[in-house]
Amino acid sequence: MGKKTAKWHDFFQAFFHGLAPAKKPRPDSPFGFAGFAVSFGFALALRLYLAYLAGSWLDDRFDSQPYLLLLAFLIALFLSFWSLFRNFPQE
């Protein structure tokens, strides 16, 4: 009895499974969407604030104003909208 070797397809399927949209039901009331929007807004604001702190610190350290700050903002925006895409309720 030999050990079964993992295939690349199995690895990539397991790795990218976490990147697929979550299957969440739509909220029954408008307050469910309001809560979803508020949580997205707070998460976006927090990510942008942390991006500002990290980007400005990196710009001061490497004297590269404003490029690393802009890169940090772009990464924060990408992560926020990716999170929105991942967690958006679907039918």
CORTA-V111294 format. One record per helix or strand of 2 or more residues. SS is the DSSP state (H for helix, E for strand). FROM is the first residue (numbers start at 1). LEN is the number of residues. If there is no record, write none. Layout:
ss={SS & SS}
from={FROM & FROM}
len={LEN & LEN}
This chain:
ss={H & H & H}
from={8 & 30 & 67}
len={10 & 33 & 21}
